[in-house]
Amino acid sequence: MKLQGLYLALPLLFGSSAYLGDTEQEALEFGREQCQLFYDQELQALWDRLSEDMRTALGGSVEGLGRTHAALVSQVGEETELVSEKVLELPGGWAYKRQAHFSKLDDPLEFLWQFDQDRTILAFLLTPVAKEAESRFLDYRTKTELRLPFDEPWHVFWGGRTLDENYHTAYPDQRFAYDLLIFRDGKTHAGEGKRNEDYYCFGKPLVSPGKGVVVSSAKDVKDNVPGRMNANQALGNHVIIDHENGEFSFLAHFKQGSLLVETGDRVEAGTPLGLAGNSGNTSEPHLHYHLQNTPTFNDGEGLPSQFLNYLSDGKLVRRGEPSKGQVLEHAGPAPGR
């Protein structure tokens, strides 16, 4: 079933500075409070805490929130049993995730609330509980000799094989995908982060992770204003590379007009591709990367990406799969190459 909800900001990243406020327990209690206000139909109290983007999406009045509330309750009923709850600390705030049973459904649902350091609610969503997608490739060994698609240190924001590490794992084609960006002093940007140029990874050079042929590319998609997203052109400016062995690299969200390659070009590992940007279905500048077994977005199966010869938190890795929280840096060609 498709539930009605309002999910405006979390599919990829937060766009705010490092979070310096609530403790985990305080964030947990705040999330519980928002759920209770929703259940008790205390809609004005919720409305007062919504971001301006949320209010606009709801039609600019508390009545719009009321219609969303009524639609959700009519579909799911009342909460009958709490299954689990937790909070995730991310740059800019917290996400509170509550799994529970509801009176009109057999299977549990997840209620997610996202809020920033000022306790402004940026998003809420009630959905079926996400599960890690089944995969035939859990033991797969990457055929392409992959290198990191950048040289200087980048941070793994989403990456790994579990939902807690990587929200992409719920999607078969992106089962092993990565979202990568640059942190400095716990922040992804300077200042208030209202401009793309404030973000440390915006405009940074990106290179081909391996040799092959470019089979799809786009260069003219406009970069988003941070916090806004373009779901209609999910990849934004992008490059898809056929490694000519059944593996295809997807690199997304390049800066508008920065691509240095086009469809039909042959590339080698390290060939400059363009600059990191904020185009497509993204809330702040970053690089999305994943490997899959077809050249078509949303139509294929994800493959593990085992990169060669890189530094992870300063330690040399000859071959490995990065995971959430690691800082990665290209270490140069392997000995003997």
VEXKOLSE-441508 format. One record per residue (C-alpha): residue in three letters; chain; x, y, z. Coordinates in Angstrom, 1 decimal. Layout:
<recs>
{resn=ALA	chain=A	x=X	y=Y	z=Z} .
...
</recs>
This chain:
<recs>
{resn=MET	chain=A	x=0.0	y=0.0	z=0.0} .
{resn=LYS	chain=A	x=1.1	y=3.6	z=-0.6} .
{resn=LEU	chain=A	x=0.6	y=5.7	z=2.5} .
{resn=GLN	chain=A	x=0.2	y=9.5	z=2.3} .
{resn=GLY	chain=A	x=2.9	y=11.4	z=4.2} .
{resn=LEU	chain=A	x=5.2	y=14.3	z=3.9} .
{resn=TYR	chain=A	x=8.9	y=13.4	z=3.4} .
{resn=LEU	chain=A	x=10.8	y=16.5	z=2.3} .
{resn=ALA	chain=A	x=14.4	y=16.3	z=3.4} .
{resn=LEU	chain=A	x=15.9	y=13.0	z=4.4} .
{resn=PRO	chain=A	x=16.3	y=10.7	z=1.3} .
{resn=LEU	chain=A	x=19.9	y=11.6	z=1.1} .
{resn=LEU	chain=A	x=21.4	y=14.1	z=3.4} .
{resn=PHE	chain=A	x=20.9	y=16.9	z=5.9} .
{resn=GLY	chain=A	x=22.0	y=20.3	z=4.8} .
{resn=SER	chain=A	x=22.7	y=21.9	z=8.2} .
{resn=SER	chain=A	x=25.8	y=22.3	z=10.3} .
{resn=ALA	chain=A	x=27.1	y=19.9	z=12.9} .
{resn=TYR	chain=A	x=24.5	y=19.2	z=15.6} .
{resn=LEU	chain=A	x=25.5	y=20.5	z=19.0} .
{resn=GLY	chain=A	x=22.3	y=20.5	z=21.0} .
{resn=ASP	chain=A	x=20.2	y=17.6	z=22.3} .
{resn=THR	chain=A	x=21.5	y=14.4	z=23.7} .
{resn=GLU	chain=A	x=20.3	y=11.2	z=22.3} .
{resn=GLN	chain=A	x=17.8	y=10.7	z=25.1} .
{resn=GLU	chain=A	x=16.5	y=14.2	z=24.6} .
{resn=ALA	chain=A	x=16.1	y=13.6	z=20.9} .
{resn=LEU	chain=A	x=14.3	y=10.4	z=21.6} .
{resn=GLU	chain=A	x=11.9	y=12.1	z=24.0} .
{resn=PHE	chain=A	x=11.3	y=14.9	z=21.4} .
{resn=GLY	chain=A	x=10.5	y=12.3	z=18.7} .
{resn=ARG	chain=A	x=8.0	y=10.5	z=21.0} .
{resn=GLU	chain=A	x=6.4	y=13.8	z=21.8} .
{resn=GLN	chain=A	x=5.7	y=14.6	z=18.1} .
{resn=CYS	chain=A	x=4.2	y=11.2	z=17.6} .
{resn=GLN	chain=A	x=1.9	y=11.7	z=20.6} .
{resn=LEU	chain=A	x=0.8	y=15.2	z=19.4} .
{resn=PHE	chain=A	x=0.0	y=13.6	z=16.0} .
{resn=TYR	chain=A	x=-2.0	y=10.8	z=17.6} .
{resn=ASP	chain=A	x=-3.8	y=13.2	z=19.9} .
{resn=GLN	chain=A	x=-4.6	y=15.5	z=17.0} .
{resn=GLU	chain=A	x=-2.8	y=18.4	z=18.6} .
{resn=LEU	chain=A	x=-2.2	y=19.8	z=15.1} .
{resn=GLN	chain=A	x=-1.6	y=23.4	z=16.0} .
{resn=ALA	chain=A	x=1.2	y=22.5	z=18.3} .
{resn=LEU	chain=A	x=2.7	y=20.4	z=15.4} .
{resn=TRP	chain=A	x=2.1	y=23.2	z=12.9} .
{resn=ASP	chain=A	x=4.1	y=25.6	z=15.1} .
{resn=ARG	chain=A	x=7.1	y=23.4	z=14.8} .
{resn=LEU	chain=A	x=7.0	y=22.7	z=11.0} .
{resn=SER	chain=A	x=9.6	y=24.2	z=8.7} .
{resn=GLU	chain=A	x=8.4	y=26.8	z=6.1} .
{resn=ASP	chain=A	x=8.9	y=24.2	z=3.4} .
{resn=MET	chain=A	x=6.7	y=21.8	z=5.2} .
{resn=ARG	chain=A	x=4.0	y=24.4	z=5.7} .
{resn=THR	chain=A	x=4.1	y=25.3	z=2.0} .
{resn=ALA	chain=A	x=3.8	y=21.7	z=1.0} .
{resn=LEU	chain=A	x=0.7	y=21.4	z=3.2} .
{resn=GLY	chain=A	x=-1.0	y=24.3	z=1.6} .
{resn=GLY	chain=A	x=0.1	y=27.0	z=3.9} .
{resn=SER	chain=A	x=-2.4	y=26.3	z=6.7} .
{resn=VAL	chain=A	x=-3.0	y=24.0	z=9.6} .
{resn=GLU	chain=A	x=-6.0	y=22.7	z=7.8} .
{resn=GLY	chain=A	x=-3.7	y=21.0	z=5.3} .
{resn=LEU	chain=A	x=-2.0	y=19.2	z=8.1} .
{resn=GLY	chain=A	x=-5.4	y=18.2	z=9.3} .
{resn=ARG	chain=A	x=-6.2	y=16.6	z=5.9} .
{resn=THR	chain=A	x=-3.0	y=14.7	z=5.9} .
{resn=HIS	chain=A	x=-3.7	y=13.5	z=9.5} .
{resn=ALA	chain=A	x=-7.2	y=12.4	z=8.5} .
{resn=ALA	chain=A	x=-6.0	y=10.5	z=5.4} .
{resn=LEU	chain=A	x=-3.3	y=8.6	z=7.4} .
{resn=VAL	chain=A	x=-5.6	y=7.7	z=10.3} .
{resn=SER	chain=A	x=-8.3	y=6.5	z=7.8} .
{resn=GLN	chain=A	x=-5.7	y=4.1	z=6.3} .
{resn=VAL	chain=A	x=-3.9	y=2.8	z=9.3} .
{resn=GLY	chain=A	x=-6.1	y=3.3	z=12.4} .
{resn=GLU	chain=A	x=-4.6	y=3.8	z=15.9} .
{resn=GLU	chain=A	x=-1.2	y=2.6	z=17.2} .
{resn=THR	chain=A	x=-1.8	y=-0.6	z=19.1} .
{resn=GLU	chain=A	x=1.7	y=-1.8	z=20.0} .
{resn=LEU	chain=A	x=5.2	y=-0.3	z=19.9} .
{resn=VAL	chain=A	x=7.7	y=-2.6	z=18.3} .
{resn=SER	chain=A	x=10.9	y=-0.5	z=18.5} .
{resn=GLU	chain=A	x=12.2	y=3.1	z=18.5} .
{resn=LYS	chain=A	x=15.6	y=4.7	z=18.0} .
{resn=VAL	chain=A	x=17.2	y=8.0	z=17.0} .
{resn=LEU	chain=A	x=19.9	y=8.6	z=14.4} .
{resn=GLU	chain=A	x=22.3	y=11.5	z=14.8} .
{resn=LEU	chain=A	x=23.3	y=13.1	z=11.5} .
{resn=PRO	chain=A	x=24.8	y=16.4	z=10.6} .
{resn=GLY	chain=A	x=22.2	y=19.1	z=11.3} .
{resn=GLY	chain=A	x=19.9	y=17.2	z=13.6} .
{resn=TRP	chain=A	x=18.2	y=13.9	z=14.4} .
{resn=ALA	chain=A	x=15.8	y=11.4	z=12.9} .
{resn=TYR	chain=A	x=13.5	y=9.6	z=15.2} .
{resn=LYS	chain=A	x=12.3	y=6.2	z=13.9} .
{resn=ARG	chain=A	x=9.3	y=4.4	z=15.6} .
{resn=GLN	chain=A	x=8.1	y=1.0	z=14.4} .
{resn=ALA	chain=A	x=4.6	y=0.0	z=15.6} .
{resn=HIS	chain=A	x=1.5	y=-2.0	z=14.9} .
{resn=PHE	chain=A	x=-1.7	y=-0.2	z=13.9} .
{resn=SER	chain=A	x=-5.3	y=-1.3	z=14.3} .
{resn=LYS	chain=A	x=-6.2	y=-1.5	z=10.5} .
{resn=LEU	chain=A	x=-3.1	y=-3.3	z=9.3} .
{resn=ASP	chain=A	x=-1.4	y=-6.7	z=10.0} .
{resn=ASP	chain=A	x=2.2	y=-5.6	z=9.3} .
{resn=PRO	chain=A	x=4.0	y=-2.9	z=11.4} .
{resn=LEU	chain=A	x=4.7	y=0.5	z=10.0} .
{resn=GLU	chain=A	x=7.6	y=3.0	z=10.6} .
{resn=PHE	chain=A	x=6.9	y=6.6	z=11.7} .
{resn=LEU	chain=A	x=9.9	y=8.8	z=10.9} .
{resn=TRP	chain=A	x=10.4	y=12.4	z=12.1} .
{resn=GLN	chain=A	x=13.3	y=14.5	z=11.1} .
{resn=PHE	chain=A	x=14.2	y=17.7	z=13.0} .
{resn=ASP	chain=A	x=17.1	y=20.1	z=13.1} .
{resn=GLN	chain=A	x=19.2	y=21.7	z=15.9} .
{resn=ASP	chain=A	x=16.4	y=24.2	z=16.5} .
{resn=ARG	chain=A	x=13.8	y=21.4	z=16.9} .
{resn=THR	chain=A	x=12.2	y=22.5	z=13.6} .
{resn=ILE	chain=A	x=10.4	y=19.6	z=12.0} .
{resn=LEU	chain=A	x=11.7	y=19.1	z=8.5} .
{resn=ALA	chain=A	x=9.9	y=15.9	z=7.5} .
{resn=PHE	chain=A	x=7.6	y=13.2	z=8.7} .
{resn=LEU	chain=A	x=6.7	y=10.0	z=7.0} .
{resn=LEU	chain=A	x=4.6	y=6.9	z=7.8} .
{resn=THR	chain=A	x=5.6	y=3.9	z=5.7} .
{resn=PRO	chain=A	x=5.8	y=0.1	z=5.7} .
{resn=VAL	chain=A	x=8.9	y=-1.0	z=7.5} .
{resn=ALA	chain=A	x=11.8	y=-1.0	z=5.2} .
{resn=LYS	chain=A	x=13.8	y=-4.2	z=4.7} .
{resn=GLU	chain=A	x=17.2	y=-4.8	z=3.1} .
{resn=ALA	chain=A	x=16.5	y=-6.0	z=-0.5} .
{resn=GLU	chain=A	x=17.3	y=-9.6	z=-1.3} .
{resn=SER	chain=A	x=20.4	y=-10.0	z=-3.3} .
{resn=ARG	chain=A	x=22.1	y=-12.8	z=-5.3} .
{resn=PHE	chain=A	x=25.4	y=-10.9	z=-5.0} .
{resn=LEU	chain=A	x=26.2	y=-10.9	z=-1.3} .
{resn=ASP	chain=A	x=29.3	y=-12.9	z=-2.0} .
{resn=TYR	chain=A	x=30.1	y=-11.2	z=-5.3} .
{resn=ARG	chain=A	x=33.7	y=-10.3	z=-6.2} .
{resn=THR	chain=A	x=33.9	y=-7.1	z=-8.2} .
{resn=LYS	chain=A	x=35.5	y=-7.8	z=-11.7} .
{resn=THR	chain=A	x=36.4	y=-4.2	z=-12.5} .
{resn=GLU	chain=A	x=39.6	y=-2.8	z=-11.0} .
{resn=LEU	chain=A	x=37.9	y=0.0	z=-9.2} .
{resn=ARG	chain=A	x=39.6	y=3.0	z=-7.7} .
{resn=LEU	chain=A	x=37.9	y=5.7	z=-5.6} .
{resn=PRO	chain=A	x=36.4	y=8.4	z=-7.9} .
{resn=PHE	chain=A	x=38.3	y=11.2	z=-6.2} .
{resn=ASP	chain=A	x=41.8	y=11.9	z=-4.8} .
{resn=GLU	chain=A	x=41.5	y=13.9	z=-1.6} .
{resn=PRO	chain=A	x=39.7	y=12.7	z=1.5} .
{resn=TRP	chain=A	x=35.9	y=12.2	z=1.3} .
{resn=HIS	chain=A	x=33.5	y=11.0	z=4.0} .
{resn=VAL	chain=A	x=31.1	y=8.0	z=3.6} .
{resn=PHE	chain=A	x=27.8	y=9.4	z=4.7} .
{resn=TRP	chain=A	x=25.7	y=6.4	z=3.6} .
{resn=GLY	chain=A	x=27.4	y=3.1	z=2.9} .
{resn=GLY	chain=A	x=27.4	y=-0.5	z=4.0} .
{resn=ARG	chain=A	x=25.2	y=-3.5	z=3.8} .
{resn=THR	chain=A	x=22.6	y=-2.8	z=6.6} .
{resn=LEU	chain=A	x=19.7	y=-0.3	z=6.7} .
{resn=ASP	chain=A	x=21.3	y=1.5	z=9.7} .
{resn=GLU	chain=A	x=24.4	y=2.2	z=7.7} .
{resn=ASN	chain=A	x=22.8	y=2.8	z=4.3} .
{resn=TYR	chain=A	x=19.2	y=3.6	z=3.5} .
{resn=HIS	chain=A	x=20.0	y=2.5	z=-0.2} .
{resn=THR	chain=A	x=20.0	y=-1.2	z=0.9} .
{resn=ALA	chain=A	x=16.2	y=-1.2	z=0.6} .
{resn=TYR	chain=A	x=16.4	y=-0.8	z=-3.2} .
{resn=PRO	chain=A	x=17.6	y=-3.7	z=-5.3} .
{resn=ASP	chain=A	x=19.5	y=-1.6	z=-7.9} .
{resn=GLN	chain=A	x=21.2	y=0.5	z=-5.2} .
{resn=ARG	chain=A	x=21.7	y=-2.4	z=-2.7} .
{resn=PHE	chain=A	x=25.4	y=-1.5	z=-2.3} .
{resn=ALA	chain=A	x=25.3	y=2.3	z=-3.1} .
{resn=TYR	chain=A	x=27.3	y=5.1	z=-1.5} .
{resn=ASP	chain=A	x=26.7	y=8.8	z=-0.8} .
{resn=LEU	chain=A	x=29.9	y=10.6	z=-0.2} .
{resn=LEU	chain=A	x=30.9	y=14.2	z=0.7} .
{resn=ILE	chain=A	x=33.5	y=16.2	z=2.6} .
{resn=PHE	chain=A	x=33.4	y=17.1	z=6.3} .
{resn=ARG	chain=A	x=35.6	y=19.7	z=8.0} .
{resn=ASP	chain=A	x=35.4	y=20.2	z=11.7} .
{resn=GLY	chain=A	x=32.2	y=18.2	z=11.8} .
{resn=LYS	chain=A	x=30.4	y=20.2	z=9.1} .
{resn=THR	chain=A	x=29.7	y=19.7	z=5.5} .
{resn=HIS	chain=A	x=29.7	y=23.4	z=4.7} .
{resn=ALA	chain=A	x=30.9	y=26.8	z=5.8} .
{resn=GLY	chain=A	x=28.5	y=29.5	z=7.0} .
{resn=GLU	chain=A	x=24.8	y=28.8	z=7.0} .
{resn=GLY	chain=A	x=25.0	y=26.4	z=4.0} .
{resn=LYS	chain=A	x=22.4	y=28.3	z=2.0} .
{resn=ARG	chain=A	x=24.5	y=28.3	z=-1.2} .
{resn=ASN	chain=A	x=26.0	y=25.4	z=-3.0} .
{resn=GLU	chain=A	x=29.4	y=27.2	z=-2.9} .
{resn=ASP	chain=A	x=29.3	y=26.9	z=0.9} .
{resn=TYR	chain=A	x=29.7	y=23.1	z=0.7} .
{resn=TYR	chain=A	x=33.2	y=21.7	z=0.9} .
{resn=CYS	chain=A	x=32.6	y=19.1	z=-1.8} .
{resn=PHE	chain=A	x=30.8	y=21.4	z=-4.3} .
{resn=GLY	chain=A	x=33.0	y=21.8	z=-7.4} .
{resn=LYS	chain=A	x=35.5	y=19.2	z=-6.4} .
{resn=PRO	chain=A	x=36.9	y=17.0	z=-9.3} .
{resn=LEU	chain=A	x=35.6	y=13.5	z=-9.8} .
{resn=VAL	chain=A	x=37.2	y=10.9	z=-11.9} .
{resn=SER	chain=A	x=36.3	y=7.6	z=-13.5} .
{resn=PRO	chain=A	x=36.5	y=4.6	z=-11.1} .
{resn=GLY	chain=A	x=37.5	y=2.2	z=-13.8} .
{resn=LYS	chain=A	x=38.0	y=1.7	z=-17.5} .
{resn=GLY	chain=A	x=35.0	y=1.4	z=-19.9} .
{resn=VAL	chain=A	x=32.6	y=3.3	z=-22.2} .
{resn=VAL	chain=A	x=30.2	y=6.1	z=-21.2} .
{resn=VAL	chain=A	x=26.8	y=4.8	z=-22.1} .
{resn=SER	chain=A	x=24.7	y=7.6	z=-20.6} .
{resn=SER	chain=A	x=25.4	y=11.2	z=-19.5} .
{resn=ALA	chain=A	x=23.7	y=14.5	z=-18.7} .
{resn=LYS	chain=A	x=25.2	y=17.9	z=-18.1} .
{resn=ASP	chain=A	x=22.5	y=20.5	z=-18.3} .
{resn=VAL	chain=A	x=20.4	y=19.8	z=-15.2} .
{resn=LYS	chain=A	x=20.2	y=22.8	z=-12.9} .
{resn=ASP	chain=A	x=21.8	y=22.5	z=-9.4} .
{resn=ASN	chain=A	x=19.3	y=22.6	z=-6.6} .
{resn=VAL	chain=A	x=19.2	y=25.3	z=-3.9} .
{resn=PRO	chain=A	x=20.4	y=23.4	z=-0.8} .
{resn=GLY	chain=A	x=17.4	y=21.8	z=0.9} .
{resn=ARG	chain=A	x=15.4	y=21.5	z=-2.3} .
{resn=MET	chain=A	x=15.3	y=18.4	z=-4.4} .
{resn=ASN	chain=A	x=14.5	y=17.4	z=-8.0} .
{resn=ALA	chain=A	x=12.8	y=14.1	z=-7.9} .
{resn=ASN	chain=A	x=11.8	y=14.3	z=-11.5} .
{resn=GLN	chain=A	x=15.5	y=14.0	z=-12.6} .
{resn=ALA	chain=A	x=16.8	y=11.8	z=-9.9} .
{resn=LEU	chain=A	x=20.3	y=11.3	z=-11.1} .
{resn=GLY	chain=A	x=20.7	y=14.9	z=-12.1} .
{resn=ASN	chain=A	x=23.9	y=15.4	z=-14.2} .
{resn=HIS	chain=A	x=25.4	y=12.0	z=-14.3} .
{resn=VAL	chain=A	x=27.8	y=9.5	z=-15.9} .
{resn=ILE	chain=A	x=27.0	y=5.8	z=-16.4} .
{resn=ILE	chain=A	x=30.0	y=3.7	z=-17.4} .
{resn=ASP	chain=A	x=29.9	y=0.3	z=-19.0} .
{resn=HIS	chain=A	x=32.9	y=-1.6	z=-17.8} .
{resn=GLU	chain=A	x=32.3	y=-4.2	z=-20.5} .
{resn=ASN	chain=A	x=32.1	y=-7.1	z=-18.1} .
{resn=GLY	chain=A	x=28.5	y=-7.0	z=-16.9} .
{resn=GLU	chain=A	x=29.2	y=-4.1	z=-14.4} .
{resn=PHE	chain=A	x=28.0	y=-0.6	z=-14.8} .
{resn=SER	chain=A	x=29.1	y=2.4	z=-12.6} .
{resn=PHE	chain=A	x=26.6	y=5.1	z=-11.8} .
{resn=LEU	chain=A	x=27.9	y=8.5	z=-10.7} .
{resn=ALA	chain=A	x=25.3	y=11.2	z=-10.0} .
{resn=HIS	chain=A	x=24.6	y=14.8	z=-9.0} .
{resn=PHE	chain=A	x=27.5	y=16.5	z=-11.0} .
{resn=LYS	chain=A	x=27.6	y=20.3	z=-11.1} .
{resn=GLN	chain=A	x=25.7	y=21.7	z=-14.1} .
{resn=GLY	chain=A	x=27.9	y=22.2	z=-17.1} .
{resn=SER	chain=A	x=30.9	y=20.6	z=-15.6} .
{resn=LEU	chain=A	x=31.0	y=17.2	z=-17.4} .
{resn=LEU	chain=A	x=34.2	y=16.6	z=-19.4} .
{resn=VAL	chain=A	x=32.9	y=13.4	z=-21.1} .
{resn=GLU	chain=A	x=29.9	y=12.5	z=-23.1} .
{resn=THR	chain=A	x=28.1	y=9.4	z=-24.2} .
{resn=GLY	chain=A	x=30.3	y=7.2	z=-26.4} .
{resn=ASP	chain=A	x=33.6	y=8.3	z=-24.8} .
{resn=ARG	chain=A	x=36.0	y=5.7	z=-23.7} .
{resn=VAL	chain=A	x=37.5	y=6.3	z=-20.2} .
{resn=GLU	chain=A	x=40.3	y=4.8	z=-18.1} .
{resn=ALA	chain=A	x=40.5	y=4.6	z=-14.3} .
{resn=GLY	chain=A	x=41.3	y=8.2	z=-13.2} .
{resn=THR	chain=A	x=39.9	y=9.9	z=-16.3} .
{resn=PRO	chain=A	x=38.5	y=13.3	z=-15.2} .
{resn=LEU	chain=A	x=34.7	y=13.2	z=-15.5} .
{resn=GLY	chain=A	x=33.5	y=16.6	z=-14.0} .
{resn=LEU	chain=A	x=32.8	y=18.4	z=-10.8} .
{resn=ALA	chain=A	x=30.7	y=17.4	z=-7.8} .
{resn=GLY	chain=A	x=27.4	y=19.2	z=-7.7} .
{resn=ASN	chain=A	x=23.9	y=19.3	z=-6.3} .
{resn=SER	chain=A	x=21.7	y=18.3	z=-9.2} .
{resn=GLY	chain=A	x=18.9	y=15.7	z=-9.1} .
{resn=ASN	chain=A	x=17.2	y=14.1	z=-6.1} .
{resn=THR	chain=A	x=19.6	y=15.5	z=-3.5} .
{resn=SER	chain=A	x=19.3	y=17.9	z=-0.6} .
{resn=GLU	chain=A	x=22.9	y=19.0	z=-0.6} .
{resn=PRO	chain=A	x=26.0	y=18.6	z=-2.7} .
{resn=HIS	chain=A	x=27.5	y=15.1	z=-2.7} .
{resn=LEU	chain=A	x=28.5	y=12.2	z=-4.9} .
{resn=HIS	chain=A	x=26.2	y=9.2	z=-5.3} .
{resn=TYR	chain=A	x=28.0	y=6.1	z=-6.6} .
{resn=HIS	chain=A	x=26.8	y=2.6	z=-7.1} .
{resn=LEU	chain=A	x=27.6	y=-0.4	z=-9.3} .
{resn=GLN	chain=A	x=24.9	y=-2.6	z=-10.9} .
{resn=ASN	chain=A	x=24.4	y=-5.2	z=-13.6} .
{resn=THR	chain=A	x=22.5	y=-3.1	z=-16.1} .
{resn=PRO	chain=A	x=22.9	y=0.4	z=-17.6} .
{resn=THR	chain=A	x=19.3	y=1.4	z=-16.7} .
{resn=PHE	chain=A	x=18.5	y=3.4	z=-13.5} .
{resn=ASN	chain=A	x=15.9	y=1.7	z=-11.3} .
{resn=ASP	chain=A	x=16.1	y=-1.5	z=-13.5} .
{resn=GLY	chain=A	x=18.9	y=-3.8	z=-12.4} .
{resn=GLU	chain=A	x=20.5	y=-5.5	z=-9.4} .
{resn=GLY	chain=A	x=23.2	y=-3.8	z=-7.3} .
{resn=LEU	chain=A	x=26.7	y=-5.2	z=-7.1} .
{resn=PRO	chain=A	x=29.2	y=-4.8	z=-4.3} .
{resn=SER	chain=A	x=31.9	y=-2.2	z=-5.1} .
{resn=GLN	chain=A	x=35.3	y=-3.4	z=-3.9} .
{resn=PHE	chain=A	x=37.8	y=-0.6	z=-4.4} .
{resn=LEU	chain=A	x=41.5	y=-1.1	z=-4.7} .
{resn=ASN	chain=A	x=44.4	y=0.6	z=-3.0} .
{resn=TYR	chain=A	x=42.9	y=3.4	z=-0.8} .
{resn=LEU	chain=A	x=43.2	y=4.8	z=2.6} .
{resn=SER	chain=A	x=40.3	y=4.3	z=5.1} .
{resn=ASP	chain=A	x=40.7	y=6.5	z=8.2} .
{resn=GLY	chain=A	x=44.4	y=6.8	z=7.3} .
{resn=LYS	chain=A	x=45.0	y=3.0	z=7.0} .
{resn=LEU	chain=A	x=45.9	y=1.4	z=3.7} .
{resn=VAL	chain=A	x=43.3	y=-1.0	z=2.2} .
{resn=ARG	chain=A	x=44.4	y=-3.0	z=-0.8} .
{resn=ARG	chain=A	x=40.8	y=-4.2	z=-1.5} .
{resn=GLY	chain=A	x=37.7	y=-3.4	z=0.4} .
{resn=GLU	chain=A	x=34.1	y=-2.2	z=0.7} .
{resn=PRO	chain=A	x=33.9	y=1.1	z=2.5} .
{resn=SER	chain=A	x=31.1	y=1.7	z=5.1} .
{resn=LYS	chain=A	x=29.4	y=4.6	z=6.8} .
{resn=GLY	chain=A	x=31.5	y=7.0	z=8.8} .
{resn=GLN	chain=A	x=34.9	y=6.1	z=7.1} .
{resn=VAL	chain=A	x=37.1	y=8.8	z=5.6} .
{resn=LEU	chain=A	x=38.4	y=7.6	z=2.2} .
{resn=GLU	chain=A	x=41.4	y=8.8	z=0.2} .
{resn=HIS	chain=A	x=42.9	y=7.4	z=-3.0} .
{resn=ALA	chain=A	x=46.3	y=6.0	z=-2.3} .
{resn=GLY	chain=A	x=47.8	y=5.9	z=-5.8} .
{resn=PRO	chain=A	x=48.5	y=3.0	z=-8.1} .
{resn=ALA	chain=A	x=49.1	y=-0.4	z=-6.5} .
{resn=PRO	chain=A	x=52.7	y=-1.7	z=-6.4} .
{resn=GLY	chain=A	x=53.7	y=-3.3	z=-9.7} .
{resn=ARG	chain=A	x=51.2	y=-1.3	z=-11.8} .
</recs>
